[in-house]
Amino acid sequence: MIQKLKHTVRTKMGNAVQPLVEGMVKQRLLPMDGRILDNSFITGKLLPYNTATADYMVPVEKDERASASCLPVPPQKYWEGYAEREEEYLQGGAKDMGVMLNILKNANETPQTLTKVLDLGCAAGRMLRHYPITQGKTELWGSDINAQYINWCQQNFEEPFYFLTNTTAPHLPFEDNSFDLVYCGSVFTHITDLADAWFLEIKRILRKGGYAYLTIHDEHTLDLMFTKYKDDPLFCDFVEAVRQFYEKQTVQGQEYVYFTICSDPASQIFYNREYLVKKWSRFARVVSVTPAAHDHQTALLLQKPN
């Protein structure tokens, strides 16, 4: 009788507590209120397709215009704030791609010599869509922590495009020496403590002699933000946040390795460029440093040693 009573009590308590526990688990695990994304102790973050519930359906978002020769433009919600009109979105991606290709050209490299490429942090393919294709040779990969972007790209970009979702943890599912070129436009601007680990992961998947093209915030970025971009409507909130931090922490006049605002992946990190270049030059050859290459960001081109 006593055992039966205990069993009955446990069952009733379990039935009553289980929904509460499940609710607490879902509330803690789903980043609805940013408790995961804002937690600096968690390294493997991503933006899942649906952040409101663990039970959902992924709809078909296939644009009927999609083909290898005609790439559709993603919905505006996938533009990452880069533009307000479709024409601006396309022109901006083409401009940033053109700058990178010109920097590579100065290093005696072309899309014909760099055919296997990874855009790390590709969003909805804003830059990748503009990479020149050599039929039968080019293989273009894009990865991002936002599963919505990747799902749209997978449905609307055909070969030679391939896409996958990654996390903020410095790991990519590729073999050593896989790529001729890995580029990251406005990605290392949002990586703090794990920047070196990510750089070495990129180096791992590059072939010998392959290139990494990375854009960063540095001292020149700060100068541009407080001058050229201070009244730009696309930058106003960003400029104001940096200005407040800059004044509150009295950054000016201090020596620093870097300073950052917010937690990864929403962080905005500003480097002492000389320090960073010197550190990474121990692992790869620094080919060039180009200020204002990616709007206000400085571009670093590095080559994996042979």
Backbone bond lengths (Angstrom), bond angles and torsions (degrees), N, CA, C in turn:
res aa  C-N    CA-C-N  psi(-1)  N-CA   C-N-CA  omega(-1)  CA-C   N-CA-C  phi
1 M - - - 1.464 - - 1.535 110.16 -
2 I 1.334 115.17 -45.32 1.461 119.16 -179.65 1.524 110.67 -61.67
3 Q 1.369 116.92 -45.14 1.460 120.38 179.19 1.528 111.00 -62.00
4 K 1.366 115.76 -40.09 1.463 119.09 179.36 1.529 110.40 -64.58
5 L 1.333 116.53 -39.27 1.463 121.00 179.25 1.526 110.65 -64.38
6 K 1.339 114.68 -43.44 1.464 118.67 178.65 1.529 110.49 -60.70
7 H 1.341 115.51 -42.31 1.457 120.25 -178.59 1.530 110.10 -63.72
8 T 1.333 115.76 -41.45 1.472 120.29 179.90 1.521 110.85 -63.86
9 V 1.327 116.35 -43.74 1.475 120.76 179.28 1.526 110.55 -62.20
10 R 1.365 116.26 -46.79 1.471 120.14 -179.89 1.520 110.96 -60.33
11 T 1.354 116.45 -41.76 1.466 120.74 -178.42 1.526 110.88 -64.36
12 K 1.347 115.95 -47.18 1.458 118.99 -179.29 1.524 111.81 -65.26
13 M 1.329 116.26 -40.01 1.466 119.36 177.79 1.524 110.42 -65.18
14 G 1.346 115.13 -40.82 1.464 119.03 179.77 1.513 111.54 -62.78
15 N 1.341 115.86 -43.76 1.464 119.26 179.87 1.526 111.71 -63.26
16 A 1.323 115.73 -32.53 1.461 119.49 -178.60 1.524 111.93 -79.64
17 V 1.337 115.48 -36.85 1.462 120.09 -174.87 1.525 112.95 -83.20
18 Q 1.347 117.07 -31.15 1.459 120.25 -173.45 1.526 113.62 -54.00
19 P 1.364 120.17 -48.70 1.469 119.20 178.56 1.525 112.28 -60.64
20 L 1.351 116.34 -36.22 1.447 120.14 179.22 1.521 110.80 -65.07
21 V 1.344 115.44 -44.54 1.465 119.84 179.52 1.530 110.77 -63.48
22 E 1.356 116.13 -45.60 1.452 119.71 179.68 1.523 111.18 -60.20
23 G 1.344 115.15 -39.05 1.460 118.84 178.32 1.506 111.80 -64.69
24 M 1.352 116.52 -40.87 1.462 120.27 178.49 1.517 110.79 -65.57
25 V 1.333 116.86 -40.81 1.456 120.22 -179.91 1.522 110.37 -63.16
26 K 1.336 116.73 -47.42 1.460 119.82 -179.57 1.508 110.61 -62.81
27 Q 1.342 116.48 -40.29 1.456 119.97 -178.65 1.525 111.11 -64.90
28 R 1.315 116.53 -34.99 1.453 119.81 -178.00 1.529 112.48 -81.75
29 L 1.338 116.53 -31.29 1.461 118.71 -174.46 1.519 113.63 -89.30
30 L 1.323 117.98 -28.99 1.453 119.91 -179.53 1.528 109.54 -89.15
31 P 1.336 117.89 127.44 1.470 121.33 -172.35 1.524 113.10 -77.73
32 M 1.341 117.09 47.00 1.454 119.91 -178.83 1.524 111.12 -64.68
33 D 1.316 117.47 -37.87 1.451 120.23 -175.95 1.522 111.94 -110.41
34 G 1.313 117.36 13.32 1.449 121.00 175.22 1.509 115.60 80.39
35 R 1.344 117.55 7.95 1.461 118.29 -176.41 1.524 111.90 -67.05
36 I 1.333 117.17 -25.32 1.463 120.06 176.20 1.521 109.71 -86.29
37 L 1.322 116.40 -49.51 1.457 119.29 -177.17 1.520 112.46 -62.07
38 D 1.319 117.84 -31.35 1.458 121.27 -178.88 1.527 113.44 -87.82
39 N 1.336 116.97 -1.39 1.465 120.83 -177.13 1.523 109.81 -88.11
40 S 1.322 116.98 111.36 1.461 121.73 -177.25 1.521 113.31 -70.30
41 F 1.339 117.18 -14.60 1.457 120.28 -178.66 1.525 112.15 -84.70
42 I 1.314 117.46 -11.03 1.461 121.48 178.24 1.515 109.00 -97.26
43 T 1.325 116.78 123.55 1.467 119.97 -175.24 1.520 113.15 -99.40
44 G 1.325 118.86 -31.73 1.456 121.51 -175.62 1.513 112.61 -93.78
45 K 1.320 117.51 68.08 1.453 121.85 -178.15 1.530 110.52 -94.33
46 L 1.327 115.42 154.42 1.449 122.06 170.15 1.507 108.33 -154.79
47 L 1.311 116.30 167.61 1.451 121.98 174.49 1.519 106.95 -105.38
48 P 1.336 118.10 98.19 1.467 120.71 -176.86 1.520 111.42 -64.90
49 Y 1.314 115.17 164.10 1.464 119.21 -176.96 1.524 111.18 -56.72
50 N 1.312 117.06 -40.50 1.459 121.25 -179.99 1.516 108.51 -129.17
51 T 1.322 117.25 117.90 1.465 120.73 -178.78 1.522 113.04 -97.24
52 A 1.329 117.30 -0.89 1.467 120.19 -175.58 1.519 112.78 -94.40
53 T 1.331 117.89 -23.95 1.459 120.86 -177.33 1.521 109.69 -154.35
54 A 1.333 115.25 155.83 1.459 119.81 177.42 1.522 111.73 -85.01
55 D 1.319 117.35 -9.09 1.465 122.20 -179.50 1.522 109.03 -114.55
56 Y 1.325 116.79 113.47 1.462 119.07 -177.36 1.520 110.78 -158.04
57 M 1.331 115.52 168.40 1.454 122.87 177.15 1.514 108.98 -120.19
58 V 1.321 116.75 138.01 1.464 121.61 176.41 1.528 108.08 -91.88
59 P 1.314 118.76 114.33 1.466 120.93 -176.82 1.533 111.77 -78.57
60 V 1.292 115.90 161.31 1.461 121.88 173.47 1.525 108.06 -73.93
61 E 1.333 116.49 126.56 1.461 122.11 177.24 1.526 110.30 -121.41
62 K 1.305 116.17 33.08 1.453 122.07 -177.82 1.522 110.69 -71.89
63 D 1.324 115.87 121.87 1.454 121.39 173.70 1.523 107.86 -84.65
64 E 1.310 117.44 125.80 1.461 121.42 -175.19 1.520 112.58 -63.79
65 R 1.330 116.96 -17.01 1.465 120.11 178.11 1.520 112.55 -81.40
66 A 1.325 117.08 -6.89 1.459 120.89 -173.85 1.518 111.70 -65.69
67 S 1.334 115.63 130.35 1.459 122.68 173.71 1.508 107.31 -163.75
68 A 1.327 116.65 172.03 1.462 120.28 -179.32 1.523 111.27 -63.79
69 S 1.341 117.28 -28.21 1.464 120.99 -177.02 1.525 112.82 -98.79
70 C 1.324 117.10 -12.96 1.469 121.19 -178.66 1.524 109.10 -135.80
71 L 1.319 116.24 99.43 1.454 120.89 -178.87 1.524 109.90 -90.30
72 P 1.318 118.34 124.36 1.466 120.22 179.92 1.524 111.14 -71.70
73 V 1.305 115.03 159.19 1.461 121.15 177.01 1.525 108.35 -89.12
74 P 1.325 118.20 132.16 1.475 119.63 -179.05 1.519 111.46 -67.21
75 P 1.333 117.25 161.43 1.471 120.39 175.10 1.534 110.14 -58.34
76 Q 1.309 116.95 151.90 1.462 121.88 -175.53 1.532 112.49 -57.98
77 K 1.341 116.76 -29.35 1.467 119.37 -179.53 1.524 112.08 -64.70
78 Y 1.343 117.73 -13.37 1.460 121.89 179.02 1.533 112.71 -102.60
79 W 1.319 117.51 12.74 1.462 120.87 -175.29 1.520 113.73 -86.45
80 E 1.321 118.36 -6.40 1.470 122.70 177.18 1.533 113.19 60.81
81 G 1.335 116.47 24.82 1.460 119.68 177.82 1.514 114.92 74.00
82 Y 1.346 117.15 12.42 1.462 119.93 -177.87 1.519 112.80 -75.95
83 A 1.313 118.84 -18.86 1.456 121.24 -176.51 1.518 110.13 -159.32
84 E 1.320 114.63 166.67 1.454 120.89 176.45 1.522 111.41 -112.81
85 R 1.325 117.20 -16.79 1.454 121.64 178.73 1.525 110.13 -128.20
86 E 1.317 116.73 153.91 1.458 121.82 -177.31 1.520 111.73 -58.44
87 E 1.309 116.11 -42.05 1.465 120.22 -179.65 1.527 111.18 -60.94
88 E 1.331 116.98 -41.38 1.461 121.49 178.79 1.522 110.93 -65.71
89 Y 1.330 116.00 -39.11 1.462 120.59 179.79 1.525 110.47 -60.82
90 L 1.320 116.82 -48.13 1.464 121.20 -179.05 1.527 111.21 -67.44
91 Q 1.311 117.12 -42.73 1.461 120.48 -179.45 1.527 111.32 -65.52
92 G 1.334 116.37 -38.88 1.465 119.55 -179.85 1.514 112.29 -64.46
93 G 1.335 117.16 -43.53 1.461 120.01 177.79 1.510 112.06 -64.74
94 A 1.346 116.66 -40.62 1.464 120.95 179.09 1.523 110.93 -65.63
95 K 1.342 116.52 -38.40 1.466 120.18 179.06 1.527 111.39 -63.65
96 D 1.330 116.56 -48.56 1.456 120.15 -178.37 1.532 111.11 -64.83
97 M 1.338 116.91 -36.75 1.456 120.01 175.76 1.524 110.56 -66.04
98 G 1.322 116.53 -42.22 1.458 120.29 179.79 1.513 113.03 -61.43
99 V 1.328 116.53 -40.33 1.468 120.41 177.94 1.524 110.15 -62.59
100 M 1.332 116.57 -45.83 1.467 119.65 179.60 1.522 111.36 -61.88
101 L 1.324 117.70 -44.81 1.462 120.77 -179.29 1.529 111.41 -63.54
102 N 1.325 116.33 -34.47 1.463 119.62 178.11 1.526 111.02 -68.77
103 I 1.336 117.16 -39.10 1.468 120.96 176.83 1.527 109.79 -63.94
104 L 1.332 116.54 -41.13 1.462 120.57 177.16 1.528 111.00 -66.34
105 K 1.326 117.24 -36.99 1.462 121.22 177.81 1.522 110.81 -60.95
106 N 1.340 116.03 -38.77 1.465 119.96 177.36 1.525 112.02 -65.95
107 A 1.338 115.70 -17.59 1.471 121.17 175.35 1.524 110.94 -97.86
108 N 1.353 115.72 13.52 1.474 122.73 178.94 1.527 112.73 64.65
109 E 1.338 115.75 35.98 1.460 120.91 176.92 1.528 109.36 -125.04
110 T 1.328 116.49 148.59 1.453 122.76 -179.61 1.526 109.64 -136.76
111 P 1.337 118.18 169.10 1.462 120.37 174.83 1.525 113.02 -60.57
112 Q 1.320 117.27 -19.92 1.465 120.56 177.47 1.520 111.84 -77.62
113 T 1.333 116.99 -24.73 1.472 120.34 177.35 1.533 111.41 -96.24
114 L 1.333 116.03 -17.57 1.464 121.98 179.90 1.528 107.52 -118.38
115 T 1.323 116.43 85.15 1.467 120.50 -170.92 1.523 114.34 -100.02
116 K 1.327 117.97 -22.19 1.459 120.20 177.69 1.525 107.98 -108.18
117 V 1.340 115.00 112.16 1.462 120.96 -165.78 1.524 110.29 -130.08
118 L 1.338 116.05 143.22 1.467 122.15 173.55 1.519 109.26 -122.82
119 D 1.327 115.96 125.48 1.456 122.89 170.45 1.519 106.44 -97.58
120 L 1.326 116.76 101.65 1.462 122.49 -179.44 1.522 108.59 -87.64
121 G 1.340 115.81 114.61 1.453 120.37 -173.06 1.519 109.63 90.33
122 C 1.325 115.73 45.37 1.468 121.60 -169.52 1.516 114.14 -76.90
123 A 1.357 118.26 -14.04 1.464 121.90 -172.20 1.527 108.35 54.51
124 A 1.331 118.09 -126.53 1.466 120.49 -179.47 1.530 111.39 -101.47
125 G 1.342 115.90 31.08 1.465 120.40 175.48 1.515 113.81 80.78
126 R 1.320 117.62 27.97 1.467 122.13 -176.15 1.523 112.46 -56.11
127 M 1.329 117.52 -45.17 1.461 121.41 177.47 1.525 111.96 -91.15
128 L 1.317 116.57 -41.49 1.468 121.21 -171.47 1.525 112.05 -58.71
129 R 1.329 118.18 -33.45 1.456 122.24 -178.43 1.539 111.81 -61.04
130 H 1.337 116.40 -19.86 1.460 121.03 -176.10 1.528 113.44 -99.35
131 Y 1.333 117.83 2.07 1.471 118.69 -179.62 1.535 108.75 -72.67
132 P 1.339 118.28 129.04 1.467 121.28 -178.84 1.531 111.80 -62.93
133 I 1.325 115.75 136.82 1.465 122.21 -174.55 1.517 110.74 -108.90
134 T 1.329 115.07 130.91 1.457 121.87 170.47 1.519 107.32 -102.59
135 Q 1.325 116.74 112.70 1.457 121.19 -174.29 1.528 111.47 -55.93
136 G 1.335 114.78 131.81 1.454 120.71 177.63 1.511 114.54 83.51
137 K 1.340 117.62 -7.01 1.461 120.45 -177.83 1.527 113.18 -123.95
138 T 1.318 116.60 -39.09 1.462 120.35 -173.58 1.530 111.57 -74.51
139 E 1.332 115.26 137.27 1.467 122.89 175.10 1.525 107.17 -135.34
140 L 1.331 116.26 114.54 1.454 121.81 -173.30 1.524 111.22 -113.99
141 W 1.323 115.31 121.86 1.463 121.67 -179.85 1.529 109.97 -112.22
142 G 1.321 114.75 144.63 1.457 120.74 172.78 1.514 109.97 -131.59
143 S 1.323 116.54 140.08 1.470 120.40 176.67 1.517 109.20 -138.36
144 D 1.327 115.20 151.31 1.457 120.06 -178.04 1.529 108.71 -159.63
145 I 1.339 116.85 158.63 1.460 120.76 178.58 1.517 111.42 -84.20
146 N 1.337 117.31 -6.26 1.464 120.74 -179.53 1.521 109.65 -97.37
147 A 1.324 116.54 108.81 1.461 121.59 -175.26 1.527 112.28 -67.04
148 Q 1.327 117.95 -27.40 1.459 119.66 177.59 1.519 111.25 -64.98
149 Y 1.329 116.65 -44.26 1.466 120.27 178.72 1.529 110.36 -60.41
150 I 1.325 115.44 -46.84 1.464 120.13 -175.86 1.526 110.70 -65.50
151 N 1.323 117.12 -40.80 1.458 119.89 178.73 1.527 111.08 -60.09
152 W 1.333 116.64 -42.05 1.465 119.86 179.19 1.536 110.43 -65.11
153 C 1.320 116.50 -44.48 1.468 119.96 -179.52 1.528 111.42 -62.24
154 Q 1.319 116.69 -42.66 1.466 120.09 -179.32 1.522 111.73 -61.57
155 Q 1.310 116.74 -31.59 1.464 120.39 -179.34 1.526 113.11 -83.28
156 N 1.341 117.09 -21.27 1.460 119.42 -169.93 1.522 115.63 -120.00
157 F 1.321 118.29 -8.60 1.466 121.55 176.82 1.526 108.39 -111.92
158 E 1.310 117.44 122.66 1.460 121.63 178.49 1.520 110.18 -94.83
159 E 1.347 116.57 179.51 1.463 119.74 178.33 1.529 109.99 -55.28
160 P 1.342 116.47 140.93 1.467 128.98 15.97 1.528 114.12 -95.38
161 F 1.349 117.70 28.82 1.458 121.02 -179.47 1.530 110.78 -95.41
162 Y 1.345 114.93 138.82 1.465 121.89 177.84 1.532 107.52 -138.75
163 F 1.342 116.17 143.57 1.459 119.52 -175.30 1.526 111.71 -138.03
164 L 1.336 115.31 151.04 1.458 120.70 176.17 1.525 109.81 -152.60
165 T 1.332 114.77 155.61 1.463 121.15 176.32 1.524 109.15 -92.94
166 N 1.316 116.78 132.02 1.466 121.41 174.24 1.527 108.81 -119.18
167 T 1.312 116.47 178.38 1.463 121.23 176.97 1.522 109.10 -114.62
168 T 1.331 115.41 -179.18 1.462 119.20 178.49 1.525 112.22 -78.32
169 A 1.333 117.87 -7.19 1.467 120.69 175.10 1.526 108.88 -71.08
170 P 1.316 118.99 138.66 1.466 121.97 -174.58 1.530 113.32 -74.94
171 H 1.317 115.00 72.15 1.466 121.34 177.27 1.514 109.10 -147.67
172 L 1.340 115.81 135.52 1.459 121.86 175.83 1.528 109.03 -128.80
173 P 1.334 118.57 142.40 1.472 121.73 -173.20 1.529 113.40 -83.67
174 F 1.340 115.50 52.92 1.457 120.01 179.80 1.525 109.67 -127.27
175 E 1.314 115.74 152.52 1.457 120.76 177.89 1.525 110.73 -73.10
176 D 1.318 115.95 163.54 1.453 120.80 174.28 1.532 109.78 -57.83
177 N 1.335 115.95 147.65 1.472 122.15 172.57 1.531 112.90 60.14
178 S 1.336 117.53 37.81 1.464 121.09 -174.66 1.525 114.39 -85.84
179 F 1.343 118.15 -31.10 1.457 120.57 -168.64 1.524 113.22 -120.58
180 D 1.339 114.31 150.10 1.468 121.26 172.39 1.519 110.62 -82.01
181 L 1.331 115.55 -32.89 1.463 121.50 -176.01 1.523 109.44 -146.66
182 V 1.328 115.83 132.63 1.465 122.39 169.31 1.519 106.41 -123.41
183 Y 1.314 116.43 124.46 1.465 117.92 177.75 1.521 110.80 -125.19
184 C 1.335 114.67 149.22 1.464 122.61 -175.78 1.520 107.96 -136.29
185 G 1.314 116.64 97.89 1.455 120.41 177.04 1.518 110.43 -89.06
186 S 1.319 116.22 115.62 1.470 122.48 179.90 1.520 111.58 58.88
187 V 1.326 116.63 48.69 1.463 122.80 176.33 1.527 110.12 -115.67
188 F 1.325 116.95 -49.87 1.463 119.92 178.40 1.529 111.33 -71.19
189 T 1.309 117.18 -3.97 1.462 121.70 169.91 1.520 111.39 -75.66
190 H 1.353 116.80 -9.04 1.466 121.64 -177.40 1.532 112.60 -125.84
191 I 1.339 117.23 19.21 1.467 120.87 179.78 1.527 108.16 -123.22
192 T 1.320 116.65 123.57 1.466 120.17 -177.27 1.536 111.07 -102.45
193 D 1.330 116.43 -91.73 1.466 120.74 -171.77 1.531 113.79 -64.65
194 L 1.328 117.65 -26.23 1.464 120.69 -175.30 1.530 113.30 -100.38
195 A 1.322 117.76 14.97 1.464 120.44 -177.94 1.528 111.74 -60.88
196 D 1.321 117.51 -42.97 1.465 120.19 -179.70 1.524 111.41 -65.91
197 A 1.331 116.12 -40.58 1.467 120.12 178.56 1.527 110.28 -63.40
198 W 1.335 116.82 -40.98 1.460 119.85 177.52 1.529 111.68 -65.75
199 F 1.326 116.07 -39.72 1.463 119.44 178.50 1.536 110.62 -61.74
200 L 1.316 116.82 -42.63 1.462 120.32 179.90 1.526 111.69 -70.80
201 E 1.335 117.73 -29.94 1.459 120.69 174.90 1.531 110.35 -67.19
202 I 1.310 116.18 -40.85 1.464 120.10 175.64 1.520 110.58 -62.87
203 K 1.315 115.60 -43.56 1.465 119.38 177.86 1.524 110.76 -59.76
204 R 1.323 117.68 -38.62 1.466 121.44 -178.92 1.518 111.81 -60.43
205 I 1.333 117.05 -43.66 1.460 119.57 -174.75 1.527 112.95 -85.49
206 L 1.336 117.49 -6.23 1.456 120.65 174.02 1.524 110.14 -80.14
207 R 1.322 116.57 142.77 1.470 120.05 172.02 1.520 108.54 -70.20
208 K 1.299 116.82 163.20 1.454 120.48 175.03 1.524 109.19 -62.03
209 G 1.308 116.11 129.14 1.453 120.73 -175.54 1.512 113.59 87.26
210 G 1.356 117.66 -2.75 1.460 121.71 179.52 1.516 111.76 -75.55
211 Y 1.338 115.54 167.22 1.461 121.12 -172.24 1.528 112.40 -118.39
212 A 1.341 113.99 145.70 1.459 122.20 170.70 1.520 107.54 -117.57
213 Y 1.318 115.88 126.18 1.464 122.33 178.38 1.517 106.81 -114.26
214 L 1.336 117.42 112.00 1.454 123.07 -172.39 1.524 109.77 -127.60
215 T 1.323 117.49 135.07 1.458 119.90 176.68 1.524 109.78 -107.71
216 I 1.334 115.50 144.05 1.463 122.04 -175.42 1.527 110.62 -137.43
217 H 1.323 114.96 162.40 1.464 121.99 165.85 1.524 107.59 -89.88
218 D 1.324 117.28 135.57 1.466 120.83 176.41 1.527 109.57 -144.11
219 E 1.322 116.52 -164.25 1.460 120.30 -177.91 1.531 111.47 -61.56
220 H 1.324 116.26 -37.51 1.462 119.99 179.48 1.532 110.75 -65.58
221 T 1.328 116.41 -34.76 1.458 120.86 175.93 1.518 111.01 -59.99
222 L 1.329 116.24 -45.04 1.462 120.28 179.15 1.524 111.10 -59.33
223 D 1.327 116.27 -43.68 1.467 119.84 179.19 1.525 110.64 -59.34
224 L 1.331 116.81 -43.25 1.467 120.97 -179.20 1.525 111.41 -67.34
225 M 1.321 117.04 -39.00 1.456 120.59 -177.75 1.525 111.77 -64.48
226 F 1.323 116.22 -36.73 1.459 119.73 -177.34 1.523 112.41 -90.01
227 T 1.340 116.84 2.48 1.465 120.91 177.91 1.526 110.21 -127.35
228 K 1.318 117.29 -82.02 1.467 122.83 -174.04 1.523 113.48 -60.83
229 Y 1.346 117.31 -40.60 1.461 120.77 -172.23 1.526 114.06 -102.54
230 K 1.321 118.44 4.73 1.470 119.49 -172.40 1.527 112.89 -65.65
231 D 1.349 117.87 -25.29 1.463 120.67 -179.82 1.527 112.50 -110.85
232 D 1.326 117.43 8.81 1.461 121.52 179.61 1.533 108.69 -74.54
233 P 1.355 118.21 123.82 1.475 119.57 -177.30 1.522 114.02 -60.89
234 L 1.344 118.42 -26.76 1.461 120.93 178.63 1.531 112.02 -76.49
235 F 1.329 116.74 -14.18 1.461 120.45 -175.73 1.524 113.07 -116.47
236 C 1.325 118.91 -5.18 1.459 120.56 -168.06 1.528 113.13 -59.51
237 D 1.338 118.14 -45.39 1.464 120.42 -179.87 1.528 110.96 -65.62
238 F 1.317 115.96 -41.24 1.464 121.78 179.10 1.523 110.30 -62.55
239 V 1.321 116.52 -47.52 1.465 121.50 -179.12 1.521 110.20 -61.33
240 E 1.325 117.28 -41.73 1.454 120.51 -178.50 1.528 111.43 -66.54
241 A 1.348 117.75 -40.18 1.466 121.26 178.54 1.524 110.82 -63.09
242 V 1.328 116.69 -42.50 1.460 120.64 179.39 1.527 110.18 -67.81
243 R 1.330 116.42 -41.45 1.467 119.79 179.82 1.516 111.11 -60.10
244 Q 1.349 117.13 -44.22 1.461 120.52 -179.56 1.524 110.91 -63.48
245 F 1.339 116.81 -44.07 1.463 119.93 178.54 1.529 110.06 -64.22
246 Y 1.317 115.59 -44.14 1.464 122.34 -177.75 1.530 111.12 -56.93
247 E 1.343 114.99 -42.71 1.460 119.56 -178.62 1.529 111.43 -78.06
248 K 1.332 116.62 -40.11 1.470 120.81 -178.34 1.523 111.28 -64.02
249 Q 1.330 116.19 -42.59 1.462 120.55 -177.27 1.526 112.64 -90.46
250 T 1.328 116.72 2.19 1.475 122.29 -177.47 1.528 111.24 45.19
251 V 1.342 115.35 54.74 1.459 121.28 -177.78 1.519 111.43 -64.86
252 Q 1.324 115.90 -39.98 1.451 119.78 -176.13 1.529 110.98 -59.25
253 G 1.315 116.02 130.56 1.456 121.75 179.54 1.509 113.97 90.54
254 Q 1.350 117.54 -9.52 1.455 120.85 178.80 1.530 110.63 -96.48
255 E 1.306 116.58 149.25 1.457 121.61 172.60 1.524 108.57 -87.77
256 Y 1.323 116.62 132.72 1.460 119.96 -178.91 1.527 110.11 -146.26
257 V 1.336 114.92 153.39 1.460 121.98 172.38 1.522 108.38 -80.40
258 Y 1.325 115.64 -48.40 1.456 122.08 170.56 1.515 108.40 -162.09
259 F 1.318 116.36 162.74 1.456 120.00 167.96 1.518 107.54 -132.25
260 T 1.328 116.03 152.97 1.457 120.04 -174.28 1.514 111.51 -140.24
261 I 1.311 114.76 151.68 1.447 123.27 176.69 1.524 107.82 -119.76
262 C 1.326 118.09 129.78 1.463 124.66 179.61 1.536 111.87 73.09
263 S 1.328 115.08 -179.92 1.465 122.37 -177.91 1.520 110.19 -105.03
264 D 1.343 115.97 151.85 1.461 120.30 175.33 1.529 109.24 -59.84
265 P 1.313 119.62 141.18 1.454 127.99 5.86 1.523 114.37 -93.43
266 A 1.339 117.41 9.43 1.463 120.49 179.48 1.521 112.00 -93.08
267 S 1.323 117.02 4.86 1.457 120.37 -176.81 1.530 111.36 -66.95
268 Q 1.312 114.31 155.53 1.463 121.87 170.74 1.523 105.32 -124.61
269 I 1.331 116.12 109.67 1.460 120.77 -172.68 1.522 110.34 -111.54
270 F 1.322 115.84 135.45 1.462 122.95 -178.79 1.530 108.92 -119.71
271 Y 1.322 116.04 123.08 1.463 121.75 -174.13 1.518 113.10 -97.93
272 N 1.317 113.91 152.78 1.458 121.36 157.92 1.526 105.28 -77.55
273 R 1.329 116.57 102.96 1.462 120.52 -170.45 1.530 112.34 -58.78
274 E 1.316 117.62 -42.72 1.461 120.59 -178.08 1.523 110.66 -60.30
275 Y 1.332 116.49 -41.92 1.463 120.45 179.65 1.525 110.74 -63.99
276 L 1.341 116.56 -46.83 1.460 120.44 -176.83 1.529 111.55 -64.57
277 V 1.314 116.83 -45.06 1.466 120.65 -179.04 1.528 110.30 -62.57
278 K 1.321 116.58 -42.13 1.462 119.98 179.29 1.526 110.78 -63.08
279 K 1.330 117.03 -40.54 1.470 120.78 -179.02 1.522 111.09 -65.89
280 W 1.327 117.04 -49.04 1.464 120.22 -177.17 1.529 113.01 -73.20
281 S 1.318 116.94 -19.80 1.469 119.65 178.25 1.525 111.88 -68.28
282 R 1.326 117.22 -12.29 1.464 120.90 175.52 1.522 111.33 -74.11
283 F 1.342 116.79 -18.63 1.461 120.94 -175.41 1.527 113.54 -114.22
284 A 1.326 116.91 -18.50 1.461 120.70 -178.56 1.528 108.84 -153.01
285 R 1.309 114.89 159.11 1.470 119.68 178.69 1.520 109.95 -81.44
286 V 1.316 115.86 126.26 1.459 120.21 177.69 1.525 107.78 -81.63
287 V 1.328 116.10 110.77 1.467 121.49 -176.70 1.524 110.67 -82.35
288 S 1.336 116.38 -44.90 1.464 119.23 -178.67 1.520 110.48 -159.52
289 V 1.322 114.61 157.42 1.457 123.67 174.26 1.523 106.52 -129.44
290 T 1.338 117.16 119.96 1.468 121.22 -173.46 1.517 110.70 -125.13
291 P 1.338 118.44 103.58 1.464 120.61 177.28 1.534 111.28 -65.05
292 A 1.331 115.43 150.69 1.468 122.59 176.38 1.524 112.48 54.65
293 A 1.301 117.69 35.30 1.467 121.39 178.81 1.518 111.66 -80.61
294 H 1.316 116.43 -35.98 1.470 122.96 -177.03 1.515 106.47 -118.52
295 D 1.342 115.63 74.98 1.466 121.84 -168.91 1.528 108.97 57.35
296 H 1.330 117.18 -113.85 1.462 121.50 -176.39 1.529 112.82 -86.70
297 Q 1.334 117.53 -2.56 1.460 120.86 -174.24 1.531 112.16 -95.88
298 T 1.320 114.93 148.20 1.460 122.41 177.69 1.522 109.40 -90.06
299 A 1.325 116.90 138.79 1.467 121.83 -179.18 1.525 110.53 -103.49
300 L 1.330 115.16 132.02 1.461 122.25 174.14 1.526 108.21 -109.08
301 L 1.321 116.89 129.54 1.460 121.27 173.35 1.513 107.83 -112.24
302 L 1.328 116.06 119.94 1.456 122.44 -177.76 1.514 109.71 -124.66
303 Q 1.331 116.24 149.70 1.462 121.34 -177.79 1.516 110.34 -122.68
304 K 1.329 115.83 133.08 1.456 120.86 177.33 1.527 109.11 -70.34
305 P 1.327 117.66 132.05 1.475 120.27 -178.32 1.531 112.00 -60.64
306 N 1.309 114.80 148.98 1.466 120.37 175.54 1.528 111.10 -77.54
